[in-house]
Amino acid sequence: MYKVTGTDPAGRTLTFACGTDEQALEKTWELAGRGFRNISVADPKGREMSALAFERSLDLDYD
């Protein structure tokens, strides 16, 4: 399970569980669009990284 954590505009830190890397990536985009800050992702092995580093680690092809 992936865990996406971010700070909402009111300053609360919230965590969301996602079953796949794709769901976690979509959640990071959603939270950023809603004004969340300090968004990070923890993978199933417990490694935590920023949303940008997570997106880069997926090696997506945007063509």
Protein Blocks (a to p, Z undefined) as FASTA:
>chain_A
ZZdddddfkopacddddfbfklmmmmmmmmmmnopahiacddfkopacdfklmmmmnopa
fZZ
